[in-house]
Structures are given as C-alpha cells and as structure tokens.
Amino acid sequence: MNSKPEGVGARACWFVGASYGGTDDQTQRFLEEGIWENGYQDKYLDAVRSIQPGDRIAIKSSYTRKHDLPFDNRGQTVSVMAIKAIGTVKENLGDGRTLKVDWKPFDPPREWYFYTNRSTVWRVLPGDWTTDALIGFTFEEKPQDINRFRNAPYWRERFGDSAVDKHRFKWTRFYEAVADKLLTFKDKRDELIAGIHSIASKVDGLSNLQDQFADGTSGPLKDICPFTAMGIFNRGITDANRKAIASELANLLGVSEAVPDSFEGIPILNNQRSWFFGFDHKRQTDDIDILWEVFSQAITFAESDDADARSAFIAAYDNATQRYGVGWNLTMGLYWIRPWNFPTLDSQSQRYISKKLNIQIGFNGPKGRCNASDYLAILDTLEARFQEDAYPVHSFPELSLAAWLFKDSGTSAHPNATDPDAQEDEADAAPEAEVTAAPIDPYSVDDILADGCFIARPKLEKILERLRTKKNLILQGPPGTGKTWLAKRLAFALMGQRDDSKVRAVQFHPNLSYEDFVRGWRPAGDGRLTLVDGPFVEMMKAAAKEPTARHVIVIEEINRGNPAQIFGEMLTLLEADKRTPNEALELCYRRSDDERVFIPDNLYVIGTMNIADRSLALVDLALRRRFAFVDLEPELGKPWRDWVQLQ
C-alpha cells in the first residue's frame, strides 16, 4: 500500500464497521471479495460516496472492557477498538454502499484504547495528536503511547497516574455497579420491591414508598422502576442516611463495590417528588415498563458499537419523556447509572452549560424540555469539547461538580433538581423530521496542488501546520501572488473537505467598525434599534454548534481597516491559549448582564495583506503577536513553467 503524506491537509482516513445489525460480522466476506459494503440502505450514503480511490481504510470494531488490559484501569470500563484489517480503496462504485478495497488482515486484530468511535463510518482527519497517533498505529503499525492517552485530560480522572488520594469521583464505580445489578432484576421486580420495603423497615429516610390506588386507598408500592430504586439514596437526606440506604441496597443486589465516602457532583431528587412515575391511579399500566426499557437501552448504548443501539435509545427516551412523572429527572437518572457517558441536565447543570460553556440546549420535547435528539446533541458536543486540553471541564462528573460550585445569579449548589412540572400530564411531542447529513467533498493538499498552486508541497504543509497551531494566519505579499485564492483553499484543506458553509469571507476597509464586524445596534423594521451580531460572532456561534468541525473566517486586506478597533476585545480572545470558557469576556454590547463570550477552539482566522500598498497603516504589534505571518512571492519554478506550456 502506498504511504500517504501526514499532518494537516493530508487526506482523510476511514474507519468502518463490518457488522450488520451489531452481530452479523461480514469481515471475512469483505476480505475474500476485496470489498467493503455499507450495511444500511438509508444511512452513511453520502459519507461513503465521498470516499476516494487511494484513501486508506480500516475495518474496526468498538466495544468496552474491564479486564485483561495492558495497563491498570482501576476497575473502570475502557473503550477499545479492534483493528481487523487495513487497506487502500481501489474504486468507489458511487452507490453509497460499495467500495473495492485492497485489504491486509490482522490476525489477531490489533487493539487500540481510549480514543474510539461507535459510528459505522468514521472519517478521521490528521493534524491533531490523537488522530495522528491513531492513523500511525493503524496504518504504520506504530505502538500506541498508552501513557499519554491515560494522562490526557479526558481520561486522567479514571486512568491517569495521579496518587490514589488525589482521585476524584470514586463514587462512579459504585453507581455503575448498582446499575448493572439492577438490570438483572428487570424481570424480578416483585423481589426487588420486597427487598426495598425490607430496607425501609430497617433504615430511616424511606417513608416515601406508599402508593395511592384508584379506589381511594393507599398501601405499599407494588412495583418500581430502576431510577426510583437508585433514587432511594439520592434524595435530600443526610449523608449518613444515604450511605446506610446505599449499603443495604448493595447487599440486596449483590454489589461488591464499596459504598462511597462522598457524593461530590451528584444531583439529588426533591424529597416530595422522588418517583419517576405517578401514583397508581394516575399512571398507565406500562409506565414503569417503559422506564425499565430506557434504563436497559441506555446501558446498551453506553457500551455498544452498534449504531442501532443509538436509535433504540432515542426511541426509548422519547417514549419515557412523554410519561407522567418523567421530566428533567430522567437525565439525572441516566447520569447516575453511567456517569462517564451521560450528562445530567438538572437546573444548575443547565445554567452552567448555557452560561459558562455557552452551549445552547434544545427544548423540543414535551413541556419544553429536551427530546432525545436534543439530549444527544449536548452529549456529543460536550464529549468533543472535553478532549480540548484548555476546556474548563473534561468529563460529565467534572461538569456536574463544576456546576454545583458555579456561582451565577446567587446560586452555588445543586437544587433539588426534579422539574416542577414533572408530576403534571404531558402533551405528546410533535414528531421530528430526520436531518440528512450533507455530502462530503474531500479536500487536501493534493487538491490545492491539483487546482494549480505553484507552491511546493512541503511549504503548503508547513503553512497548514502553522494555521492549526496558531489558529490565526496572515498571508502577505505583493499583488498577484494569489493570497485570496490560496486562503480559501487552505481553509478547505484544514477542514479536510470543500464546504462553503463553514468558510466565510469578509473584507476590511477604512469605514468598517466593531459594530459591523462583531456586534452593534441596527435599525429594525419597527423603527427601534436592535442588537445585531456581525459576521465574526455568527461564525463563533456556528463553530460552537459543531465542535468536531473546523470553521474558518477569511479576512481580505486585513490591514486596510483598523484591526485593533474592529476586533475590540476579540483581539485578546484570538490567542490560541485563550480559546476556552475560562477566558470568556464581556462584549461592549451584551444581550444580558451575565453574557460572556469566548472564541471556540475550532474557529480559525486567515487574513490577507497587500504589502505593496504603502498608504496603508502598519499593522500594530498586538495583531502581529496573535497571527502567524507567511510571505508569498511569485513562484516561477517548474510547476509554473509547465502550466504556461499548457495554456
């Protein structure tokens, strides 16, 4: 197989699944027939069509493991990806399903840890240390630097080298173990509820297990869901009672993990609303069954590589949220059972996510809450951001703890987080149309050269690497050196695809102001003034919504305006090490008193500058310090001469 150039701007590599329906492994057939086939008729079609001959491809299988690992995992679950075969794409049939591939199998498969992906088709772009390491491991058989991954911010709380007494969130192992054992009681609920009533007779703090029936009588609860079962020690009671109840429940379930000494970062239920379902006379006959279903599907989804598991979780979640007694408390329950996989959206966490992290939460479900798509959008965004070294938090437990400590509008602790409307009847949610992903048009340094660039490949790769690390780049040179032409193509190569929706071009001029570029007041149709975001803030918001995609704003003739005045406070935020919510600043024009903004890590700036125009003001040192500068000169070498001969 041909070696491919590495680094930013090199072609994408593809990691694909080979199991139909999660169990029917097609790997051997693919190897024998020299093909790869998409097992879906309605998914990943555009992604598969975008794969080009010559692209490198690997068959992978992702799963989780707790035992037989080549490092100390501290009893935590580890994401594993087995590389079964690698190859080079020879032909794409263009049907969105079939590729012809020259395969090289691995027997046994090579296992890669931590940085994995559950999607059937995973497009991996080089240019980041994690992706470069994965590509090197897969296609060049380099060893994985496991210690670096273990101690990276996203994984170090669970697997890093810190001293035992420095470990946080030790409670997560106990909570996951309780959830695992609870799942075995899905079809033994009479035994479970009897055991919980027995606990109530021995330990104070469980007076909430009396049901109300349709005939007006009351009596002991006869059925229970797994979230309510875990809720018996996650309520507004003393820590001593919580530990006592947790210990008794662990004994009932057969959990061997020790009861935690502390419960930091765990939201709790309101004592008055600690059930996830209504009284007998208000609930439907299958309400508790539905809660067991979403519980089961959530655990499967958290630990499975099967794309169908995500769809099953979505269906179960949306069904559950339309049931009486289920609201934001469902996200808390999901966090309890798999705290490293699911976020809690109690009121304090919502405030932290929206105010501190500037992530928009969708409210398209019943009663103006999240539906499953909204919830998973937040999950996906946060997981992508957690892997940024400078991000304020790097896991869901750390986020929950930070939210608990977050001081905003006079609050500094988790409130009793069950939504006030959780016990009211909920209207059916309107069905949502499925969003189809736009087709991918791959773009790399090869394409810049093919488009007619006369700059040598090594220099192009160096320019792209400077753009990736510095985040801000200025191409300067005399007229006619193709600065604007190259700027847009560098943007496409940085993104790994030609996508005009993620690139925005603006031009600076002497009359351009901060109000035009960042944010300012503009006349509205009713004669009033309204606050309008400029192109820079709009690109910031677009980048924040797609944390795994790179966005680029191209500023033509950046020195024709007054950059320091036009950027304002954004000039400080442009620095690569300030692309984090911890460095957020107030804008001159705020939409609310507590609004703070920061530039996302995945937004890049490319400027062009004509140095021949001596009438222009010199760019000040503050701007020069924040940008990498690249000089472009007329290239009259062999590529240019060959091009002239063809004209």
MOBEL-V199870 format. One record per run of one state. SS is the DSSP state (H for helix, E for strand, L for the rest). FROM is the first residue (numbers start at 1). TO is the last residue. If there is no record, write none. Layout:
{{SS	FROM	TO} {SS	FROM	TO}}
//
This chain:
{{L	1	12} {E	13	16} {L	17	18} {E	19	20} {L	21	23} {E	24	25} {L	26	26} {H	27	33} {L	34	34} {E	35	37} {L	38	44} {H	45	49} {L	50	55} {E	56	65} {L	66	77} {E	78	92} {L	93	97} {E	98	113} {L	114	120} {E	121	124} {L	125	128} {H	129	139} {L	140	145} {H	146	150} {L	151	155} {H	156	159} {L	160	163} {H	164	166} {L	167	170} {H	171	183} {L	184	188} {H	189	202} {L	203	209} {E	210	212} {L	213	217} {E	218	220} {L	221	225} {H	226	231} {L	232	234} {E	235	235} {L	236	238} {H	239	253} {L	254	268} {E	269	269} {L	270	270} {H	271	273} {L	274	286} {H	287	303} {L	304	306} {H	307	321} {L	322	328} {H	329	337} {L	338	346} {H	347	356} {L	357	365} {H	366	368} {L	369	371} {H	372	386} {L	387	395} {H	396	405} {L	406	407} {E	408	408} {L	409	410} {E	411	411} {L	412	441} {E	442	442} {L	443	444} {H	445	450} {L	451	456} {H	457	470} {L	471	471} {E	472	477} {L	478	482} {H	483	495} {L	496	496} {E	497	497} {L	498	499} {H	500	502} {E	503	507} {L	508	513} {H	514	517} {L	518	518} {E	519	523} {L	524	528} {E	529	533} {L	534	534} {H	535	545} {L	546	550} {E	551	556} {L	557	557} {H	558	560} {L	561	562} {H	563	567} {L	568	569} {H	570	573} {L	574	575} {H	576	578} {L	579	580} {H	581	583} {L	584	584} {E	585	585} {L	586	596} {E	597	597} {L	598	602} {E	603	610} {L	611	620} {H	621	626} {L	627	627} {E	628	632} {L	633	637} {H	638	646} {L	647	647}}
//
